Amino acid sequence: AQTVTQSQPEMSVQEAETVTLSCTYDTSESNYYLFWYKQPPSRQMILVIRQEAYKQQNATENRFSVNFQKAAKSFSLKISDSQLGDTAMYFCAFSQRASGGSNYKLTFGKGTLLTVNP
Amino acid sequence: ETGVTQSPTHLIKTRGQQVTLRCSSQSGHNTVSWYQQALGQGPQFIFQYYREEENGRGNFPPRFSGLQFPNYSSELNVNALELDDSALYLCASSLPGTSDTQYFGPGTRLTVL
């Protein structure tokens, strides 16, 4: 079974500084996708960034970037110039074809609660 | 463009009752997935609907069932509610051909007493 592990239950960072959230995953699949989602107290799950496993180049979205190490099955998220609005629970997720189906399902880690302090 | 919407926002039921949760997918999205998120945990995949049929299911009992309608909206039905069914239920939709990327609604908070 595919698993996603986030080893940091909580982290904090000062406003304007950089923080890195860790994620490892386990799969025997060769074709998959990785995501970081953000869930603020409003509980809406917001897509932050997407990485295709067959692409070596690390994805970047403005202040958010990933370090994707396929051999090590590692997928960390770096947030630069942290802002107060970045305070949220961050989930790492792995996307694979659903059992018995032709489409994809998401497998999530347990999340990392990030607090940005003023 | 309208995002994924869910109703109701909150719901309180008693053990043994039945509940129906509703989801309207984002414009143009034809695949809908449902997830259960217990307090302090990551979401867990319940099932997915595509072309009005179940297209993949997670480790949930048959009392969790669903429907998808021609306009791609969806319902999640849970029969014989148990206390452990208390959770945030999230609906996510995706575009044809890019179902790896899912966009979530705000969720329905279900409390079973």
gemmi code that builds the backbone of each chain (N, CA, C; Angstrom):
import gemmi

chains = {
    "A": [
        ("ALA", (0.838, -1.186, 0.000), (0.000, 0.000, 0.000), (0.883, 1.249, 0.000)),
        ("GLN", (0.402, 2.259, -0.723), (1.156, 3.507, -0.756), (0.960, 4.268, 0.549)),
        ("THR", (2.037, 4.850, 1.054), (1.954, 5.637, 2.281), (2.677, 6.961, 2.096)),
        ("VAL", (2.233, 7.957, 2.847), (2.846, 9.280, 2.845), (3.148, 9.640, 4.297)),
        ("THR", (4.380, 10.045, 4.570), (4.807, 10.340, 5.932), (5.285, 11.775, 6.038)),
        ("GLN", (4.695, 12.497, 6.962), (5.147, 13.847, 7.294), (5.625, 13.775, 8.738)),
        ("SER", (6.920, 13.925, 8.932), (7.526, 13.647, 10.241), (7.485, 14.843, 11.186)),
        ("GLN", (7.044, 15.985, 10.700), (7.016, 17.199, 11.535), (5.557, 17.568, 11.832)),
        ("PRO", (5.041, 17.230, 13.002), (3.637, 17.562, 13.304), (3.406, 19.079, 13.354)),
        ("GLU", (4.400, 19.810, 13.862), (4.257, 21.266, 13.982), (5.581, 21.945, 13.666)),
        ("MET", (5.467, 23.132, 13.052), (6.643, 23.961, 12.817), (6.239, 25.416, 12.953)),
        ("SER", (7.223, 26.248, 13.263), (6.961, 27.680, 13.309), (8.105, 28.419, 12.624)),
        ("VAL", (7.791, 29.600, 12.112), (8.779, 30.402, 11.390), (8.435, 31.869, 11.586)),
        ("GLN", (9.442, 32.705, 11.563), (9.218, 34.136, 11.648), (8.826, 34.680, 10.275)),
        ("GLU", (7.988, 35.676, 10.311), (7.572, 36.346, 9.079), (8.810, 36.768, 8.285)),
        ("ALA", (8.727, 36.563, 6.945), (9.781, 36.923, 5.984), (10.921, 35.897, 5.913)),
        ("GLU", (10.932, 34.913, 6.806), (11.978, 33.900, 6.742), (11.523, 32.722, 5.865)),
        ("THR", (12.446, 31.771, 5.692), (12.205, 30.593, 4.850), (12.033, 29.362, 5.720)),
        ("VAL", (11.124, 28.493, 5.326), (10.876, 27.265, 6.078), (10.710, 26.107, 5.086)),
        ("THR", (11.142, 24.927, 5.518), (11.024, 23.731, 4.674), (10.243, 22.647, 5.410)),
        ("LEU", (9.208, 22.132, 4.769), (8.396, 21.058, 5.317), (8.769, 19.751, 4.617)),
        ("SER", (8.901, 18.685, 5.390), (9.378, 17.412, 4.856), (8.242, 16.438, 4.555)),
        ("CYS", (8.486, 15.595, 3.574), (7.518, 14.556, 3.219), (8.270, 13.404, 2.551)),
        ("THR", (7.969, 12.200, 2.974), (8.470, 11.022, 2.268), (7.289, 10.145, 1.913)),
        ("TYR", (7.471, 9.321, 0.915), (6.369, 8.475, 0.459), (6.923, 7.120, 0.048)),
        ("ASP", (6.042, 6.169, -0.035), (6.448, 4.821, -0.422), (5.488, 4.322, -1.487)),
        ("THR", (6.020, 3.896, -2.615), (5.197, 3.377, -3.691), (6.017, 2.471, -4.584)),
        ("SER", (5.313, 1.544, -5.232), (5.955, 0.716, -6.249), (5.565, 1.185, -7.648)),
        ("GLU", (4.737, 2.222, -7.693), (4.292, 2.770, -8.975), (5.429, 3.543, -9.632)),
        ("SER", (5.372, 3.647, -10.943), (6.370, 4.440, -11.659), (5.770, 5.750, -12.177)),
        ("ASN", (4.447, 5.751, -12.336), (3.768, 6.940, -12.843), (2.864, 7.490, -11.754)),
        ("TYR", (3.223, 8.640, -11.210), (2.421, 9.216, -10.133), (2.663, 10.719, -10.071)),
        ("TYR", (1.912, 11.359, -9.226), (2.002, 12.801, -9.039), (2.064, 13.080, -7.548)),
        ("LEU", (2.703, 14.180, -7.201), (2.827, 14.600, -5.807), (2.308, 16.016, -5.665)),
        ("PHE", (1.715, 16.281, -4.520), (1.093, 17.580, -4.283), (1.372, 18.058, -2.863)),
        ("TRP", (1.324, 19.356, -2.701), (1.187, 19.969, -1.394), (-0.119, 20.746, -1.400)),
        ("TYR", (-0.932, 20.485, -0.356), (-2.164, 21.214, -0.143), (-2.045, 21.979, 1.168)),
        ("LYS", (-2.725, 23.107, 1.214), (-2.763, 23.949, 2.410), (-4.201, 23.977, 2.916)),
        ("GLN", (-4.374, 23.809, 4.240), (-5.705, 23.867, 4.840), (-5.682, 24.859, 6.003)),
        ("PRO", (-6.102, 26.088, 5.743), (-6.153, 27.091, 6.823), (-7.316, 26.793, 7.768)),
        ("PRO", (-7.449, 27.558, 8.845), (-8.547, 27.328, 9.790), (-9.930, 27.346, 9.136)),
        ("SER", (-10.070, 27.995, 8.024), (-11.351, 27.993, 7.299), (-11.676, 26.609, 6.740)),
        ("ARG", (-10.679, 25.685, 6.789), (-10.736, 24.262, 6.418), (-10.806, 23.985, 4.920)),
        ("GLN", (-10.852, 25.005, 4.080), (-10.828, 24.781, 2.627), (-9.456, 24.258, 2.228)),
        ("MET", (-9.395, 23.128, 1.583), (-8.149, 22.525, 1.131), (-7.747, 23.209, -0.175)),
        ("ILE", (-6.580, 23.866, -0.152), (-6.140, 24.659, -1.301), (-4.897, 24.035, -1.911)),
        ("LEU", (-4.904, 23.822, -3.212), (-3.739, 23.274, -3.899), (-2.628, 24.314, -3.938)),
        ("VAL", (-1.447, 23.914, -3.451), (-0.292, 24.809, -3.425), (0.618, 24.554, -4.618)),
        ("ILE", (0.961, 23.266, -4.835), (1.928, 22.958, -5.871), (1.797, 21.504, -6.296)),
        ("ARG", (2.132, 21.218, -7.552), (2.004, 19.883, -8.139), (3.318, 19.505, -8.812)),
        ("GLN", (3.720, 18.233, -8.633), (4.953, 17.712, -9.244), (4.641, 16.423, -9.981)),
        ("GLU", (5.068, 16.332, -11.217), (4.923, 15.100, -11.983), (6.167, 14.243, -11.775)),
        ("ALA", (5.993, 12.976, -11.431), (7.124, 12.123, -11.065), (8.113, 11.911, -12.210)),
        ("TYR", (7.646, 12.002, -13.444), (8.539, 11.748, -14.570), (9.326, 12.995, -14.965)),
        ("LYS", (9.074, 14.108, -14.295), (9.822, 15.334, -14.574), (10.896, 15.529, -13.503)),
        ("GLN", (12.131, 15.713, -13.920), (13.212, 15.913, -12.958), (13.220, 17.327, -12.399)),
        ("GLN", (12.710, 18.279, -13.179), (12.741, 19.664, -12.727), (11.778, 19.871, -11.582)),
        ("ASN", (12.245, 20.548, -10.533), (11.414, 20.825, -9.374), (10.385, 21.902, -9.696)),
        ("ALA", (9.133, 21.678, -9.247), (8.066, 22.640, -9.493), (8.238, 23.877, -8.613)),
        ("THR", (7.784, 25.003, -9.146), (7.834, 26.273, -8.425), (6.556, 27.042, -8.692)),
        ("GLU", (6.004, 27.631, -7.625), (4.825, 28.506, -7.734), (5.067, 29.707, -6.831)),
        ("ASN", (5.567, 30.779, -7.422), (5.829, 32.015, -6.678), (6.773, 31.730, -5.500)),
        ("ARG", (6.315, 31.920, -4.255), (7.177, 31.728, -3.089), (7.326, 30.262, -2.684)),
        ("PHE", (6.599, 29.383, -3.342), (6.590, 27.971, -2.985), (7.394, 27.161, -4.002)),
        ("SER", (8.269, 26.307, -3.507), (9.030, 25.436, -4.392), (9.208, 24.087, -3.709)),
        ("VAL", (9.500, 23.067, -4.515), (9.695, 21.736, -3.954), (11.088, 21.240, -4.270)),
        ("ASN", (11.532, 20.294, -3.442), (12.758, 19.545, -3.699), (12.337, 18.092, -3.844)),
        ("PHE", (12.253, 17.617, -5.078), (11.777, 16.283, -5.386), (12.971, 15.372, -5.630)),
        ("GLN", (13.123, 14.388, -4.773), (14.199, 13.404, -4.893), (13.548, 12.038, -5.120)),
        ("LYS", (13.412, 11.648, -6.377), (12.647, 10.446, -6.704), (13.271, 9.180, -6.129)),
        ("ALA", (14.572, 9.056, -6.223), (15.231, 7.837, -5.726), (15.049, 7.700, -4.217)),
        ("ALA", (15.103, 8.802, -3.533), (14.944, 8.801, -2.075), (13.479, 8.842, -1.665)),
        ("LYS", (12.573, 9.009, -2.632), (11.135, 9.137, -2.370), (10.880, 10.239, -1.350)),
        ("SER", (11.438, 11.384, -1.651), (11.326, 12.539, -0.785), (10.755, 13.716, -1.571)),
        ("PHE", (9.909, 14.511, -0.910), (9.200, 15.598, -1.602), (8.979, 16.718, -0.590)),
        ("SER", (9.950, 17.609, -0.433), (9.839, 18.664, 0.571), (9.333, 19.956, -0.061)),
        ("LEU", (8.703, 20.772, 0.766), (8.137, 22.064, 0.338), (8.902, 23.188, 1.005)),
        ("LYS", (9.397, 24.130, 0.212), (10.074, 25.298, 0.745), (9.194, 26.520, 0.525)),
        ("ILE", (8.981, 27.246, 1.624), (8.212, 28.489, 1.551), (9.174, 29.626, 1.839)),
        ("SER", (9.339, 30.496, 0.874), (10.235, 31.646, 1.026), (9.435, 32.874, 1.417)),
        ("ASP", (10.106, 33.813, 2.126), (9.444, 35.065, 2.504), (8.082, 34.776, 3.141)),
        ("SER", (8.094, 33.981, 4.194), (6.856, 33.543, 4.835), (5.982, 34.734, 5.224)),
        ("GLN", (4.672, 34.553, 5.033), (3.705, 35.578, 5.363), (2.708, 35.044, 6.394)),
        ("LEU", (2.092, 35.962, 7.137), (1.156, 35.546, 8.179), (0.037, 34.672, 7.592)),
        ("GLY", (-0.352, 34.955, 6.375), (-1.403, 34.189, 5.719), (-0.996, 32.773, 5.338)),
        ("ASP", (0.282, 32.455, 5.506), (0.737, 31.088, 5.231), (0.442, 30.157, 6.409)),
        ("THR", (0.024, 30.716, 7.540), (-0.320, 29.894, 8.700), (-1.456, 28.944, 8.332)),
        ("ALA", (-1.194, 27.637, 8.445), (-2.171, 26.631, 8.021), (-1.610, 25.244, 8.311)),
        ("MET", (-2.452, 24.243, 8.125), (-1.996, 22.855, 8.093), (-1.608, 22.558, 6.649)),
        ("TYR", (-0.429, 21.960, 6.480), (0.041, 21.613, 5.142), (0.067, 20.090, 4.992)),
        ("PHE", (-0.559, 19.616, 3.930), (-0.623, 18.184, 3.667), (0.156, 17.851, 2.398)),
        ("CYS", (0.980, 16.834, 2.512), (1.629, 16.246, 1.360), (0.715, 15.138, 0.847)),
        ("ALA", (0.574, 15.012, -0.474), (-0.340, 14.007, -1.027), (0.268, 13.359, -2.258)),
        ("PHE", (-0.090, 12.113, -2.433), (0.397, 11.273, -3.525), (-0.801, 10.854, -4.354)),
        ("SER", (-0.708, 10.953, -5.663), (-1.841, 10.641, -6.523), (-1.545, 9.402, -7.353)),
        ("GLN", (-2.465, 8.446, -7.317), (-2.315, 7.193, -8.049), (-3.674, 6.777, -8.563)),
        ("ARG", (-3.673, 5.848, -9.508), (-4.946, 5.357, -10.033), (-5.710, 4.632, -8.932)),
        ("ALA", (-7.012, 4.941, -8.789), (-7.854, 4.311, -7.780), (-8.055, 2.836, -8.119)),
        ("SER", (-8.107, 2.008, -7.065), (-8.312, 0.576, -7.247), (-9.622, 0.309, -7.962)),
        ("GLY", (-9.563, -0.433, -9.053), (-10.765, -0.757, -9.814), (-11.231, 0.341, -10.721)),
        ("GLY", (-10.492, 1.432, -10.756), (-10.917, 2.564, -11.565), (-9.870, 2.990, -12.565)),
        ("SER", (-10.234, 3.956, -13.384), (-9.302, 4.466, -14.378), (-8.828, 5.863, -14.022)),
        ("ASN", (-9.291, 6.385, -12.906), (-8.890, 7.717, -12.509), (-8.038, 7.673, -11.253)),
        ("TYR", (-7.643, 8.834, -10.795), (-6.665, 8.917, -9.721), (-7.310, 9.219, -8.376)),
        ("LYS", (-6.746, 8.659, -7.292), (-7.142, 9.020, -5.936), (-5.922, 9.619, -5.238)),
        ("LEU", (-6.183, 10.418, -4.207), (-5.126, 11.038, -3.420), (-4.929, 10.293, -2.100)),
        ("THR", (-3.672, 10.070, -1.748), (-3.301, 9.548, -0.437), (-2.556, 10.653, 0.289)),
        ("PHE", (-3.035, 11.021, 1.485), (-2.490, 12.150, 2.224), (-1.627, 11.705, 3.397)),
        ("GLY", (-0.673, 12.567, 3.749), (0.012, 12.428, 5.025), (-0.854, 13.010, 6.134)),
        ("LYS", (-0.313, 12.980, 7.359), (-1.089, 13.451, 8.515), (-1.019, 14.963, 8.693)),
        ("GLY", (-0.140, 15.605, 7.945), (-0.086, 17.052, 7.965), (0.965, 17.630, 8.884)),
        ("THR", (1.371, 18.861, 8.567), (2.274, 19.659, 9.390), (1.605, 20.992, 9.650)),
        ("LEU", (1.439, 21.330, 10.918), (0.839, 22.616, 11.267), (1.937, 23.680, 11.268)),
        ("LEU", (1.845, 24.618, 10.341), (2.823, 25.693, 10.230), (2.239, 26.976, 10.808)),
        ("THR", (2.988, 27.574, 11.717), (2.601, 28.867, 12.282), (3.645, 29.895, 11.891)),
        ("VAL", (3.184, 30.990, 11.281), (4.076, 32.093, 10.926), (3.878, 33.190, 11.968)),
        ("ASN", (4.962, 33.516, 12.647), (4.910, 34.498, 13.730), (5.341, 35.883, 13.257)),
        ("PRO", (4.651, 36.914, 13.752), (5.012, 38.289, 13.328), (6.317, 38.738, 13.957)),
    ],
    "B": [
        ("GLU", (-15.475, 31.880, -12.722), (-15.596, 30.415, -12.640), (-15.970, 30.024, -11.217)),
        ("THR", (-17.011, 29.217, -11.060), (-17.454, 28.799, -9.739), (-16.645, 27.602, -9.293)),
        ("GLY", (-16.195, 27.633, -8.032), (-15.435, 26.521, -7.500), (-16.352, 25.422, -7.018)),
        ("VAL", (-15.764, 24.459, -6.333), (-16.519, 23.335, -5.777), (-17.320, 23.836, -4.570)),
        ("THR", (-18.599, 23.511, -4.545), (-19.438, 23.892, -3.408), (-20.023, 22.652, -2.756)),
        ("GLN", (-20.251, 22.749, -1.451), (-20.808, 21.628, -0.702), (-21.899, 22.131, 0.238)),
        ("SER", (-22.893, 21.267, 0.452), (-23.946, 21.597, 1.412), (-24.401, 20.346, 2.139)),
        ("PRO", (-24.818, 20.484, 3.389), (-24.754, 21.702, 4.186), (-23.341, 21.941, 4.728)),
        ("THR", (-23.169, 23.039, 5.449), (-21.868, 23.351, 6.041), (-21.636, 22.499, 7.282)),
        ("HIS", (-22.655, 22.410, 8.098), (-22.597, 21.619, 9.319), (-23.852, 20.761, 9.416)),
        ("LEU", (-23.713, 19.645, 10.115), (-24.841, 18.730, 10.257), (-24.654, 17.952, 11.551)),
        ("ILE", (-25.733, 17.815, 12.312), (-25.691, 17.003, 13.528), (-26.734, 15.900, 13.397)),
        ("LYS", (-26.317, 14.663, 13.583), (-27.207, 13.506, 13.493), (-26.993, 12.628, 14.721)),
        ("THR", (-27.908, 11.702, 14.924), (-27.751, 10.734, 16.003), (-27.417, 9.365, 15.425)),
        ("ARG", (-26.811, 8.577, 16.253), (-26.376, 7.227, 15.852), (-27.548, 6.445, 15.256)),
        ("GLY", (-27.298, 5.764, 14.147), (-28.317, 4.964, 13.485), (-29.070, 5.686, 12.374)),
        ("GLN", (-28.993, 7.013, 12.360), (-29.680, 7.768, 11.318), (-28.925, 7.679, 9.996)),
        ("GLN", (-29.538, 8.262, 8.964), (-28.953, 8.317, 7.632), (-28.717, 9.779, 7.260)),
        ("VAL", (-27.694, 10.018, 6.445), (-27.381, 11.395, 6.065), (-27.024, 11.455, 4.583)),
        ("THR", (-27.358, 12.580, 3.956), (-26.981, 12.837, 2.559), (-26.236, 14.157, 2.470)),
        ("LEU", (-25.046, 14.117, 1.912), (-24.236, 15.310, 1.707), (-24.156, 15.576, 0.210)),
        ("ARG", (-24.098, 16.855, -0.151), (-24.160, 17.233, -1.558), (-22.950, 18.032, -2.003)),
        ("CYS", (-22.613, 17.883, -3.283), (-21.427, 18.527, -3.842), (-21.711, 18.952, -5.271)),
        ("SER", (-21.361, 20.177, -5.593), (-21.418, 20.653, -6.975), (-19.994, 20.851, -7.450)),
        ("SER", (-19.657, 20.196, -8.536), (-18.275, 20.253, -9.008), (-17.975, 21.589, -9.680)),
        ("GLN", (-16.682, 21.856, -9.814), (-16.240, 23.069, -10.500), (-16.628, 22.975, -11.970)),
        ("SER", (-16.890, 24.102, -12.562), (-17.342, 24.155, -13.954), (-16.401, 23.370, -14.871)),
        ("GLY", (-16.989, 22.453, -15.655), (-16.195, 21.680, -16.606), (-15.566, 20.432, -16.033)),
        ("HIS", (-15.660, 20.234, -14.721), (-15.065, 19.053, -14.084), (-16.055, 17.904, -14.091)),
        ("ASN", (-15.641, 16.732, -14.604), (-16.580, 15.620, -14.718), (-16.296, 14.477, -13.739)),
        ("THR", (-15.275, 14.613, -12.928), (-14.923, 13.567, -11.960), (-15.036, 14.143, -10.557)),
        ("VAL", (-15.723, 13.411, -9.681), (-15.913, 13.865, -8.302), (-15.419, 12.782, -7.354)),
        ("SER", (-14.636, 13.186, -6.382), (-14.131, 12.265, -5.356), (-14.580, 12.741, -3.984)),
        ("TRP", (-14.783, 11.798, -3.093), (-15.171, 12.108, -1.716), (-14.106, 11.610, -0.748)),
        ("TYR", (-13.844, 12.427, 0.278), (-12.852, 12.097, 1.286), (-13.446, 12.331, 2.670)),
        ("GLN", (-12.985, 11.535, 3.634), (-13.341, 11.710, 5.036), (-12.102, 12.182, 5.787)),
        ("GLN", (-12.242, 13.291, 6.521), (-11.105, 13.790, 7.302), (-11.487, 13.824, 8.776)),
        ("ALA", (-10.977, 12.861, 9.532), (-11.186, 12.848, 10.978), (-10.334, 13.943, 11.601)),
        ("LEU", (-10.707, 14.350, 12.805), (-10.018, 15.435, 13.484), (-8.539, 15.123, 13.669)),
        ("GLY", (-7.681, 16.031, 13.214), (-6.246, 15.855, 13.383), (-5.586, 14.894, 12.408)),
        ("GLN", (-6.325, 14.475, 11.400), (-5.799, 13.515, 10.428), (-5.852, 14.086, 9.012)),
        ("GLY", (-5.156, 13.426, 8.091), (-5.291, 13.772, 6.691), (-6.534, 13.133, 6.107)),
        ("PRO", (-7.045, 13.672, 5.018), (-8.234, 13.090, 4.385), (-7.981, 11.660, 3.906)),
        ("GLN", (-9.043, 10.847, 3.964), (-8.976, 9.474, 3.456), (-9.997, 9.308, 2.334)),
        ("PHE", (-9.566, 8.662, 1.263), (-10.379, 8.481, 0.067), (-11.529, 7.523, 0.339)),
        ("ILE", (-12.758, 7.991, 0.014), (-13.941, 7.137, 0.158), (-14.246, 6.475, -1.175)),
        ("PHE", (-14.559, 7.278, -2.188), (-14.797, 6.774, -3.545), (-14.779, 7.923, -4.532)),
        ("GLN", (-14.844, 7.537, -5.812), (-14.800, 8.510, -6.894), (-15.901, 8.188, -7.897)),
        ("TYR", (-16.472, 9.226, -8.498), (-17.504, 9.037, -9.512), (-17.084, 9.686, -10.817)),
        ("TYR", (-17.342, 8.964, -11.901), (-17.016, 9.428, -13.246), (-18.098, 8.895, -14.170)),
        ("ARG", (-18.675, 9.761, -14.983), (-19.754, 9.368, -15.891), (-20.873, 8.657, -15.145)),
        ("GLU", (-21.206, 9.183, -13.992), (-22.334, 8.730, -13.169), (-22.143, 7.324, -12.595)),
        ("GLU", (-20.915, 6.811, -12.619), (-20.667, 5.485, -12.044), (-19.509, 5.557, -11.050)),
        ("GLU", (-19.555, 4.687, -10.045), (-18.445, 4.602, -9.099), (-17.213, 4.093, -9.846)),
        ("ASN", (-16.120, 4.778, -9.659), (-14.908, 4.495, -10.425), (-13.707, 4.447, -9.485)),
        ("GLY", (-13.790, 3.549, -8.505), (-12.722, 3.425, -7.539), (-13.271, 3.679, -6.139)),
        ("ARG", (-12.839, 2.863, -5.185), (-13.356, 2.946, -3.820), (-12.243, 2.683, -2.837)),
        ("GLY", (-12.269, 3.395, -1.731), (-11.311, 3.169, -0.654), (-11.845, 2.154, 0.327)),
        ("ASN", (-11.211, 2.065, 1.493), (-11.557, 1.062, 2.490), (-12.703, 1.536, 3.384)),
        ("PHE", (-13.874, 1.687, 2.797), (-15.066, 2.108, 3.527), (-16.173, 1.085, 3.292)),
        ("PRO", (-17.011, 0.843, 4.315), (-18.055, -0.184, 4.204), (-19.153, 0.239, 3.231)),
        ("PRO", (-19.991, -0.720, 2.814), (-21.053, -0.433, 1.831), (-22.095, 0.567, 2.300)),
        ("ARG", (-22.172, 0.833, 3.629), (-23.159, 1.819, 4.070), (-22.767, 3.237, 3.624)),
        ("PHE", (-21.566, 3.381, 3.096), (-21.170, 4.620, 2.417), (-21.456, 4.414, 0.923)),
        ("SER", (-22.362, 5.213, 0.390), (-22.702, 5.086, -1.029), (-22.816, 6.470, -1.644)),
        ("GLY", (-22.860, 6.508, -2.965), (-22.917, 7.801, -3.617), (-23.668, 7.773, -4.926)),
        ("LEU", (-23.817, 8.961, -5.467), (-24.449, 9.138, -6.774), (-23.744, 10.277, -7.488)),
        ("GLN", (-23.738, 10.204, -8.816), (-23.340, 11.363, -9.605), (-24.433, 11.617, -10.625)),
        ("PHE", (-24.741, 12.872, -10.851), (-25.844, 13.254, -11.730), (-25.303, 13.726, -13.080)),
        ("PRO", (-26.171, 13.825, -14.087), (-25.707, 14.235, -15.424), (-24.974, 15.569, -15.434)),
        ("ASN", (-25.282, 16.461, -14.481), (-24.574, 17.755, -14.442), (-23.280, 17.658, -13.638)),
        ("TYR", (-22.867, 16.428, -13.303), (-21.621, 16.090, -12.599), (-21.676, 16.356, -11.100)),
        ("SER", (-22.784, 16.925, -10.596), (-22.886, 17.065, -9.147), (-22.991, 15.678, -8.514)),
        ("SER", (-22.809, 15.617, -7.196), (-22.719, 14.302, -6.555), (-23.320, 14.337, -5.159)),
        ("GLU", (-23.711, 13.175, -4.692), (-24.180, 12.998, -3.320), (-23.394, 11.893, -2.647)),
        ("LEU", (-23.174, 12.061, -1.350), (-22.608, 11.019, -0.501), (-23.681, 10.654, 0.509)),
        ("ASN", (-24.029, 9.391, 0.569), (-25.013, 8.900, 1.523), (-24.339, 7.976, 2.522)),
        ("VAL", (-24.664, 8.164, 3.793), (-24.152, 7.281, 4.827), (-25.339, 6.760, 5.629)),
        ("ASN", (-25.497, 5.443, 5.655), (-26.573, 4.809, 6.410), (-26.066, 4.332, 7.768)),
        ("ALA", (-27.003, 4.123, 8.679), (-26.685, 3.543, 9.992), (-25.482, 4.237, 10.616)),
        ("LEU", (-25.593, 5.548, 10.805), (-24.473, 6.342, 11.284), (-23.902, 5.816, 12.596)),
        ("GLU", (-22.580, 5.861, 12.681), (-21.853, 5.470, 13.883), (-21.107, 6.696, 14.412)),
        ("LEU", (-20.749, 6.639, 15.693), (-20.055, 7.777, 16.309), (-18.772, 8.118, 15.547)),
        ("ASP", (-18.072, 7.093, 15.058), (-16.807, 7.295, 14.344), (-16.979, 7.936, 12.979)),
        ("ASP", (-18.210, 8.085, 12.545), (-18.449, 8.768, 11.266), (-18.356, 10.284, 11.417)),
        ("SER", (-18.250, 10.767, 12.637), (-18.068, 12.197, 12.872), (-16.754, 12.642, 12.231)),
        ("ALA", (-16.843, 13.594, 11.308), (-15.659, 14.004, 10.551), (-16.028, 15.154, 9.634)),
        ("LEU", (-15.001, 15.687, 8.970), (-15.199, 16.644, 7.889), (-15.219, 15.845, 6.590)),
        ("TYR", (-16.266, 16.017, 5.797), (-16.378, 15.302, 4.528), (-16.087, 16.282, 3.396)),
        ("LEU", (-15.062, 15.936, 2.634), (-14.587, 16.799, 1.560), (-14.921, 16.200, 0.209)),
        ("CYS", (-15.368, 17.053, -0.676), (-15.620, 16.689, -2.053), (-14.559, 17.376, -2.908)),
        ("ALA", (-14.084, 16.674, -3.930), (-13.085, 17.256, -4.833), (-13.461, 16.935, -6.269)),
        ("SER", (-13.215, 17.858, -7.166), (-13.511, 17.597, -8.572), (-12.266, 17.801, -9.414)),
        ("SER", (-12.284, 17.207, -10.602), (-11.138, 17.335, -11.497), (-11.602, 17.365, -12.940)),
        ("LEU", (-10.721, 17.928, -13.776), (-11.012, 18.087, -15.194), (-10.863, 16.767, -15.933)),
        ("PRO", (-11.575, 16.608, -17.046), (-11.349, 15.433, -17.887), (-9.895, 15.350, -18.314)),
        ("GLY", (-9.299, 14.182, -18.171), (-7.922, 13.980, -18.625), (-6.858, 14.436, -17.653)),
        ("THR", (-7.247, 15.116, -16.591), (-6.257, 15.561, -15.596), (-6.752, 15.224, -14.201)),
        ("SER", (-7.337, 14.027, -14.046), (-7.964, 13.689, -12.772), (-6.956, 13.466, -11.663)),
        ("ASP", (-5.638, 13.523, -11.975), (-4.666, 13.453, -10.899), (-4.741, 14.700, -10.033)),
        ("THR", (-5.168, 15.817, -10.589), (-5.206, 17.087, -9.863), (-6.631, 17.383, -9.444)),
        ("GLN", (-6.862, 17.444, -8.142), (-8.210, 17.593, -7.610), (-8.346, 18.893, -6.842)),
        ("TYR", (-9.502, 19.522, -7.006), (-9.795, 20.797, -6.364), (-10.940, 20.579, -5.378)),
        ("PHE", (-10.722, 21.063, -4.165), (-11.608, 20.725, -3.065), (-12.647, 21.794, -2.768)),
        ("GLY", (-13.774, 21.331, -2.246), (-14.780, 22.207, -1.688), (-14.479, 22.492, -0.225)),
        ("PRO", (-15.306, 23.300, 0.411), (-15.057, 23.702, 1.797), (-15.411, 22.638, 2.828)),
        ("GLY", (-16.098, 21.583, 2.405), (-16.390, 20.487, 3.324), (-17.708, 20.631, 4.074)),
        ("THR", (-18.171, 19.496, 4.564), (-19.332, 19.427, 5.454), (-18.876, 18.791, 6.756)),
        ("ARG", (-19.094, 19.502, 7.840), (-18.732, 18.961, 9.161), (-19.917, 18.162, 9.691)),
        ("LEU", (-19.749, 16.840, 9.838), (-20.789, 15.954, 10.349), (-20.462, 15.553, 11.774)),
        ("THR", (-21.398, 15.752, 12.663), (-21.262, 15.316, 14.050), (-22.340, 14.281, 14.333)),
        ("VAL", (-21.911, 13.117, 14.814), (-22.845, 12.047, 15.160), (-22.860, 11.894, 16.676)),
        ("LEU", (-24.055, 12.065, 17.258), (-24.186, 11.987, 18.721), (-24.790, 10.655, 19.157)),
    ],
}
model = gemmi.Model(1)
for chain_id, residues in chains.items():
    chain = gemmi.Chain(chain_id)
    for i, (resn, *xyz) in enumerate(residues, 1):
        res = gemmi.Residue()
        res.name, res.seqid = resn, gemmi.SeqId(i, " ")
        for name, pos in zip(("N", "CA", "C"), xyz):
            atom = gemmi.Atom()
            atom.name, atom.element = name, gemmi.Element(name[0])
            atom.pos, atom.b_iso = gemmi.Position(*pos), 0.0
            res.add_atom(atom)
        chain.add_residue(res)
    model.add_chain(chain)
structure = gemmi.Structure()
structure.add_model(model)
structure.setup_entities()
